Amino acid sequence: MGEVVHRVSWLSVVGLVLFLSGFASIFLRTGSVERRPIPVASPVQGRWLAVNSPADKVPSHGLHAYGQTYAVDLVNWPDENTEWKAVVRAPVMSRPETFPGFGRPIYAPAAGTVVRARDFWRDHLSRNSWPALVYAMAEGFARELAGPSGVLGNHVILDLGDGVYAAFAHLKRGSVLVRKGERVEAGQLIGQCGNSGNSSEPHLHFQLMDNAHPSIAAGLPFAFEETLPDGTTRQSVPSKERPLLSPSR
């Protein structure tokens, strides 16, 4: 019996070390990829606010996990005369259909091949009030147990070539129009903005990364490229103070 306890204890130690190593490799990654921003077209049209943008801080979401070092959250907010608030007092939770971004089209920012497409997660109520955010923290832990898919919700990952992959997260359930292995062209409709996965309200989470699997990917910097009336191009990254305004496709 003593020998069994001894072996079990060693197995427990080894298991704990492996668990902590895996946790650290995903959530405690340090450093970032140093390279020039990769130009892509905007995946949305209209007026979108940039929340958690790499133009404001890096890593934009506070962590390097899941290849989100340079990720951006885009919230559709067409009314320039009203202020968008990350946290509201009431209602505690709202249906996703009440937000202007819900159902807005999402486009491929460049030509590529679909390597991953998920479309079964439900669009849940908003989590943008203080009570709902507390609930979302507990909910987020459960989503982590489901892996990247539980966090990203309905999503599409495109292989853009040259070791660059584009991820689109929190898409609307039933809206994903592409499937694994399908070739898509720049500007092609791939889905709609939703509120699935680890999302407080309908928005698009967009990022570039160096691997098709978010669990082991490193984030890559990007810039949205816009063609001006005179034929020249301009590259920019939207920030908290500079919304994304209908760049040409």
Solvent accessible surface area in square Angstrom, and as a share of the most:
residue,aa,sasa,rsa
1,M,179,0.80
2,G,57,0.55
3,E,99,0.45
4,V,85,0.49
5,V,90,0.52
6,H,96,0.43
7,R,155,0.56
8,V,80,0.46
9,S,50,0.33
10,W,147,0.51
11,L,125,0.62
12,S,67,0.43
13,V,76,0.44
14,V,75,0.43
15,G,37,0.36
16,L,104,0.52
17,V,82,0.47
18,L,120,0.60
19,F,137,0.57
20,L,94,0.47
21,S,60,0.39
22,G,32,0.31
23,F,91,0.38
24,A,39,0.30
25,S,64,0.41
26,I,44,0.22
27,F,40,0.16
28,L,108,0.54
29,R,73,0.27
30,T,127,0.74
31,G,53,0.51
32,S,46,0.30
33,V,44,0.25
34,E,153,0.68
35,R,121,0.44
36,R,203,0.74
37,P,66,0.42
38,I,22,0.11
39,P,65,0.41
40,V,8,0.04
41,A,20,0.16
42,S,1,0.00
43,P,0,0.00
44,V,1,0.00
45,Q,69,0.31
46,G,19,0.18
47,R,46,0.17
48,W,0,0.00
49,L,30,0.15
50,A,5,0.04
51,V,34,0.20
52,N,57,0.29
53,S,0,0.00
54,P,22,0.14
55,A,49,0.38
56,D,68,0.35
57,K,107,0.45
58,V,74,0.42
59,P,30,0.19
60,S,0,0.00
61,H,49,0.22
62,G,48,0.46
63,L,76,0.38
64,H,25,0.11
65,A,1,0.00
66,Y,18,0.07
67,G,0,0.00
68,Q,26,0.12
69,T,4,0.02
70,Y,25,0.09
71,A,0,0.00
72,V,0,0.00
73,D,12,0.06
74,L,0,0.00
75,V,7,0.04
76,N,6,0.03
77,W,50,0.18
78,P,81,0.51
79,D,62,0.32
80,E,127,0.57
81,N,142,0.73
82,T,71,0.41
83,E,136,0.61
84,W,52,0.18
85,K,119,0.51
86,A,58,0.45
87,V,40,0.23
88,V,40,0.23
89,R,230,0.84
90,A,76,0.59
91,P,81,0.51
92,V,77,0.44
93,M,63,0.28
94,S,22,0.14
95,R,149,0.54
96,P,6,0.04
97,E,97,0.44
98,T,97,0.56
99,F,30,0.12
100,P,58,0.37
101,G,2,0.02
102,F,33,0.14
103,G,25,0.24
104,R,83,0.30
105,P,40,0.25
106,I,0,0.00
107,Y,37,0.14
108,A,0,0.00
109,P,4,0.03
110,A,27,0.21
111,A,35,0.27
112,G,0,0.00
113,T,41,0.24
114,V,1,0.01
115,V,41,0.23
116,R,51,0.19
117,A,19,0.15
118,R,78,0.28
119,D,35,0.18
120,F,113,0.47
121,W,61,0.21
122,R,129,0.47
123,D,33,0.17
124,H,2,0.01
125,L,70,0.35
126,S,0,0.00
127,R,8,0.03
128,N,10,0.05
129,S,0,0.00
130,W,167,0.59
131,P,80,0.50
132,A,1,0.00
133,L,45,0.23
134,V,104,0.60
135,Y,110,0.42
136,A,17,0.13
137,M,153,0.68
138,A,71,0.55
139,E,29,0.13
140,G,12,0.12
141,F,141,0.59
142,A,58,0.45
143,R,26,0.10
144,E,60,0.27
145,L,137,0.68
146,A,58,0.45
147,G,18,0.18
148,P,31,0.19
149,S,14,0.09
150,G,0,0.00
151,V,21,0.12
152,L,10,0.05
153,G,0,0.00
154,N,0,0.00
155,H,1,0.00
156,V,0,0.00
157,I,0,0.00
158,L,0,0.00
159,D,42,0.22
160,L,36,0.18
161,G,33,0.32
162,D,150,0.78
163,G,42,0.40
164,V,10,0.05
165,Y,40,0.15
166,A,0,0.00
167,A,1,0.01
168,F,0,0.00
169,A,0,0.00
170,H,9,0.04
171,L,0,0.00
172,K,60,0.25
173,R,131,0.48
174,G,61,0.59
175,S,9,0.06
176,V,5,0.03
177,L,105,0.52
178,V,0,0.00
179,R,133,0.49
180,K,158,0.67
181,G,56,0.54
182,E,63,0.28
183,R,146,0.53
184,V,0,0.00
185,E,101,0.45
186,A,64,0.50
187,G,29,0.28
188,Q,60,0.27
189,L,67,0.33
190,I,0,0.00
191,G,0,0.00
192,Q,58,0.26
193,C,0,0.00
194,G,0,0.00
195,N,0,0.00
196,S,0,0.00
197,G,1,0.01
198,N,72,0.37
199,S,8,0.05
200,S,42,0.27
201,E,7,0.03
202,P,2,0.01
203,H,16,0.07
204,L,1,0.00
205,H,10,0.04
206,F,0,0.00
207,Q,3,0.01
208,L,1,0.00
209,M,0,0.00
210,D,63,0.33
211,N,45,0.23
212,A,21,0.16
213,H,105,0.47
214,P,5,0.03
215,S,33,0.21
216,I,114,0.58
217,A,0,0.00
218,A,16,0.13
219,G,2,0.02
220,L,6,0.03
221,P,13,0.08
222,F,4,0.02
223,A,6,0.05
224,F,3,0.01
225,E,57,0.26
226,E,40,0.18
227,T,71,0.41
228,L,46,0.23
229,P,145,0.91
230,D,109,0.57
231,G,54,0.52
232,T,72,0.42
233,T,79,0.46
234,R,125,0.46
235,Q,92,0.41
236,S,47,0.30
237,V,27,0.16
238,P,4,0.03
239,S,11,0.07
240,K,145,0.61
241,E,151,0.68
242,R,121,0.44
243,P,35,0.22
244,L,11,0.05
245,L,107,0.53
246,S,68,0.44
247,P,9,0.06
248,S,48,0.31
249,R,98,0.36
